[in-house]
Amino acid sequence: MRRSILAAALLVAAPLAGHAAEGEVSVERGAYVAKTHGCHDCHTGNYNETGGQVDPALALKGTPVGWQGPWGTTYPANLRITAATRSEDEFVKYMKEFKARPPMPYYNVNATEESDLRSLHAYIKSLGEPGDPMPEAVPPGEEPKTPYYPLVPPAMPKG
């Protein structure tokens, strides 16, 4: 009888254990999220030039190379500062609600699972000292003092 009860308890607990693993919060999961969600693409210097190699010294510190379009010139933020100045709960709330200028796809971040955001916070905090903030956005029509990538929207068809 006791074996039957133990076996039944294990059968019930097994799916719960698997579910807990999916939502597990860890630095490793955060590193995975940073890669697969495109955080390093813009927020880590030399990431694209090295074929996706993450230099821990540069990881998620932002870059002083802007993106210029009709909205002005924007810069990838230093995410280490974003994480360092917020508790885990504050970071999750911020990431679920913030808005940003192009080309940042903030709506994708807003839709990220809470456990992934908690893992991302843990990963970013594990990287060490935050470093310096990136330049502030430059309004349309003003020339930035840093290098930038011009993003030219496609011409709309006439008619």
Order of alpha helices (4+ residues) and beta strands (2+ residues): alpha-alpha-alpha-beta-beta-alpha-alpha-alpha-alpha-beta
